[in-house]
Each structure stands twice: as C-alpha cells, then as structure tokens.
C-alpha cells in the first residue's frame, strides 16, 4: 500500500468529517438564535453529512481490509516460494528483538 493510495483514501473521509464538524460548530453557535425551520434545516444538513461520513468510512474500511488480504496473500506466497529465506528473516528479527528487549 503506497503513501499516495493512503492519502487518496483519507482525503474524502477527512473532508466529510471536516464538514460535519463545521456544521456542528455552526449549530452550537446559532442554537439560541435559530428557530423552527432554520434549526430543522441545519439538523438535516448535519445528518446528511454524518451519513456521508459513515458511508465513506465503511468504504475505506472495506478497501483497507482488501489491501490487508492482498498483503497477507503476498506474504504467504513468498513464504511458500522461499521457505529458507523466510525462516532466516524470522530468525534475524527474533534475534534483534531479543537483543533489544534483553537490554531493558
């Protein structure tokens, strides 16, 4: 997963949450002065933004899950094709972690 892919996925979600926060702040600032139709209209606008943010979050979560599955599958394929290299890498990482934790 590249940084540009991460950024592209985060941008719509961040925009949705930013709009939701701005609407909520506006509602709080104008709560006393808004009445009737204006308050209802602002609440509906906030609910719409909240629903869009939820949808975007659900889509992003699904994309992340799919990318995680792809990474897992690539790892499994690598280990199956290169078992000795994978064992050496795992042993090296274990040794480094052991040395780091042993110093504490």
ABEGO torsion letter per residue (X at the ends): XBAAAAAAAAAAAAAAAAAAAAAAAAAAAAAAABBEAAAAAAAAAAAAAAAAAAAAAAAAAAAAAAAAAAAAAAAAAAAAABAAAAAAAAAAAAAAAAAAAAAX
